[in-house]
Amino acid sequence: MIKVALYDAKAYDRPSFEHYGQMHDMKFRFLETKLNEDTVALARDCEAVCVFVNDTVNAEVIEKLYEYGVKIIALRSAGYNNVDVKAAFGKIHVVHVPAYSPYAVAEHAIALLLTSVRRIHKAYNRTREFNFSLNGLTGFDFHGKTVGVIGTGKIGRIFINICRGFGMNVIAYDLFPAPDSGIDYVPLDELLSRSDIISLHCPLTDETRHMINADAVEKMKKGVVIINTSRGGLIDAEALLEGIKARKIGAACLDVYEEEADVFFEDRSGHILNDDLLSRLISMPNVIVTSHQAFLTEEALNNIAETTVNNILSYFKNDGLCDNELCYRCGHIDHCRKERKERCF
């Protein structure tokens, strides 16, 4: 039986992982705590660990896991900016779930946009108090507006298709444009200046961190709506707040936040929120914040569990090979073992 320590476990994780674990003789140890230097010892007798977006998988944690004999780190997410993949190279294999439900995330982005633009959240609160006034609820048509999509992977392309269904004009920016996609790619500065709505669908890397900063906000249209369902670090939250206060940014729809690790996924309703920046953003009437829930559909949870279990099984049954293993940027470009379908190490 393969023993797996599943960190940052939530109630909604258990059913799917228990189901697929039982099918494949895999035992999950569900740990509510996040993985970090202080909790890594909880995985001491396990062959694998399963982590989520706010677990800390730095060089120190990886070294400890390696000492304990852990063979594989299985991310139950697509993003992996919280993992030091270079430190993992040669020690522990790292796999992820590249596409659990791109529809879930794209649809949530649209839901946030519709809620914000049509003031649905405000109308809901009013009518519960029998206030049926329409004052202050005026929105705008999507039809004919220009939406700029940054990142055209699976989620970005699904978001584009939905926007086209609304009759919106779509422009996009991506360092690696999708060939033969029919997408109108433009330089980033042009996208910033032309878009009525900007939606982020790219990974967080050194190149994309704080790509929405004060300079970027300055180039945007007055009244632009910004959506982020990818990673919080793509946006400089201070610059975002200043843009909102200056009335340059008309609205912000955020499912992620750069410093979310100690806040999101937990009930903080009975506590004082120590993050002043997040408190100020939430207090703005034109900001909607959801707590990293874009992925949270039954279909996505099932796909995440199934793919994660299959990733772990693939490693142990296929001599360490797994199609969803991350690239460690090892530098061996001319003879990449991953491209040759061989073990990276």
N, C-alpha and C positions, 0 to 999 in steps of 0.2 A: 504493500500500500504506500502510495506517495503522500507524504505529509506536507501540507502547505499552510504557512502562516499568512492569513489574510488580514492586513492592517486596515485601520480606518473603516471598519465594517459598520454598515448601517442595516436597519431592519429590512430594507428593500433589497439588499444584496443577498441575503441568506437563501430564500427559496430557490432561485435559479442555480446558485453555486452548489447548494446541497443536492439538488436534482442531478446535475451533471457530474458532481463528485461521486455520488452513489453509483451512477451508471458505469464509471470508469475506475472504481476502486481507489478513489482519491479522497483523503481526509483533510477537510479544511478546519483550521483553528481560527475562529472568528475573534479578532481583537479590536475592541472599540478604539483603542489608542492609535495614534499615528506613528508611523515608523520614523525614528530619529536616533541620535546617538544614545539617548537614555533608554530607549525601548527595544533596541536591536537584539538584545539578549533573549527576548521572548521567542525568537526564531531559532534558538540554539540547536534543537533536535529535528529541524525540518530540512527537507531537500529543496524546497522552493519557497519563495515569498511572493505574495500578490499585493500590489500597491496601487494607490490612486493618486490623483493629481496634487494633493497637498502633503503627501508623504515626502520626507527628506531622504533622498538616496544619494548622498554625497560620498566623497572618497573615503571618509572615515567609516561610514556605515557599510560601504561595500567591502572594505578591508575586514571588518568584523564578520560580516556574512560569509566571506571567503574563509576565514579562520574556522567558522562553525561548520563548514562543509556544504553550505548552500550552493546549489548548482545553477539555479536560474531565478531571475527576477522577472515576474510576469506583471506587466502593467495592465490594468483593466480600463485603459483609456488609449486614445490615439496619441495625444501629446506626451512628450517625455522631457520637457525642459527642467523637471525636478530631478533628473537622473544624470549623474556624471558618467556619461557613456565612455569617455576616455579612460577614466579610472577603472571601469568595469572590464575593459579589453584585456584578455589574457587571464581573467579570473572568473568572472561570472557572466553567463549569457543573459541578455536582456531582450525580451519580446514585448510586443504591444498589440493592441486591437486597432488596426488601421481604419476600419469602417464598420462600426457597430450599428449605427442608424443615422446616416447623413440626413435623412428626411426629418428626424426628430429635431436636430439642431437648426436646420434651415427653417422649419415650420415655426419653431419658437422665436426665431429672429423676426419673422413676419408677424407673429402674434404680438410681440413687444412693439413693433412698429405701428400696427393697427391700433393697439391700446393707447399708445402715446398720441398719435396724430388725431384720432377721433375722440380722445378724452374719455375712453370707456371706463377707466378706473375711477375717474371723478364722478361720472354719471352714476355708476354703481353705488358709490358712497352716498350720493345725494338722495337717490330714490329710496334707499333703505331708511332715510330719515323723512321720507315723504316730501322731499324737495324736488319738484319737477321743473324747475327753472332751467332754461337753456343758455343763460348768460355764461359766457366764458368757455363754452364747449365747442366753439367753431374750430373745425379742422381744415384739411385740404384734400383734394382728390389725388390719388396715386397716378391716375391716368395722365400720361404726358410728362410726368416728372422724370428727372434723370437720376438714376441710382448708380453710384460708383461702388463696385465690388472689389475689395482688396483680397486677393487669394481665390484661385479658381480650381481648387481641388474638388472632390466629390460634393462636399457641403456647399461650397461657393457656386458650383454649377447648378445644383438643385435650387438654391436661393435665386439664381438668375432666372431659371425657368418659371418660378413662381412669380417673380416680378414682371416677366414678360406677359404672364397671364393677366396681370392687372393693367397692361397697356403701358408699362413704363419703358423709358429709354435706358438701356443698360450699357455702361462702359466699365472696363475692368483694368486692373493692374496686377501683374504677377511676374516675378523674376523668371519663372519658367512657364510661359504661356502654353495653354493646351492646344496642340496642333489640330487643325481642321475642326475646330469647335464652333466656328461662326461667331465667336465672341469679339467684340470691338475693344481691342486692347489699346490703351493710351498710356503716356508717361504719368507717373504718380502726381506730379505737380498739376498736370492738366485735369486729372481725375478730381483732385482736391478743389480746383477752382470751378469746375463745371457742375459738380454733383449737388442735387438738392438733398440727397440721402447718401450716407456712406456706411457700408457694412463691412466689418472685418471678418475674414474667414481664412486666416493664415496662421501658421505655427509661430510660436515665440522662439526666436533665435537671437544671436548677438546682432544680426542685421536688422531685425524687425522690432527689437525692444524700443519702446517709446517712439515708434514711427509716427504716432499722433502726438506731437509735442507743440510747443508754443509757435514755432515757425510754421508747422503744418496748419494749425488753426488759423493763423494769419492769412493763409492762402485760400481758405474756404469761403464759400458764399455766406452771406449773412442769413441766419435762420436755418442753417444746415442741421439735419438730424443725424446723429451718430449712433450706430448699433455695434455692440461688441458681444459676440457669443463664443469667442475663441479663447484668448488668454488675456488676463488683466494687464500684464506687462506690456502689451502692445500700445497702451495709452498712458501717457503721463497724466495722472489724475489731477495734479496741481494745475497743469495747463488746461485740462478739460474744465475744471471748476472756474478758472479765470475766464475762459471763453464763454461759459454760461453767464457769469456775472456781468460780462461786457456786452451781453445780448448778441454775441456773434454766433454762438451755438444755440439753435432754437430748441433742441431737445436731445437727451441722451438716453439710450436704452441699453442697460448693462446687465449681462448675466454673469459677468466675471469682474474681478477687481484685483489689482496687483497685490495687495496685502490681505487677501481673503483667507489665508491658511488658518488663522486663529479665530475666524469669525463665521465663515460660511459652513453650512451643514450642521450647525449647532443652534439650539434655542437660547438666544441671548435676551429674550424679552424681559426677564427679571433682573437684568444687570445694566449698569451704565456702560455704554460703548466707549472704549478708550480711544478708538480711532476717530480723531476729530475730522479728518478729511472725508472719510466715508459718511460720517454723521451729517456733514455739511452737504454732501452730494444728495443723500437721501432726503434732506430737508427741502431741496429745490423742487418747485412745483412742476418743472418740466423734465424731471429725471425719474426714470423707472429702474429699480434694481431688483433683480431676482437672484437667488443665491445658487448660481451654477446649476440650474435645473434643466437646461436645454436638452440634455441627453435623456432625461428621465421619462421614458415611455416603457410600457411593458415589452414592446418589441426590442428596444435597445438593451434593456436589462438582460433579456434572454440571450440576445446575440453576444453581449459582452461576456456572460458566463460561459456560453458554449465555446466561443473562440478562445477565451483564456484557458479553459480546461484543455482544449485541443492543442494549444500552443505548448502547454506543459507536457502533455502526452507525447507530442511530436519530438520534443527534446529527448525524453527518456527512452522512446521506442525507436527513434530514427538516428541513433548514433550522434545526438546533439544537433541535428539539423531541424530548422524550423523556418518556414517561409516568412514569418512575421518577426524575425529577429531584426533588431535595429542595426544600423550601420555605425561602427565605432570610430569612423574617420581615422583609420589606422595608418593611412598614408600610402598603402600599397596599391596605388591606382592601377598600375600596369598588370598586376596579377591578383585582382580582387577575388578572394575565395568565395565571397557571398554571390557574386555574379556567376561563378562557376558551379554554384549549388554545392559548395563544400563547407565544412565547418570553418568559421572565422578563426577559431583557435582551439 
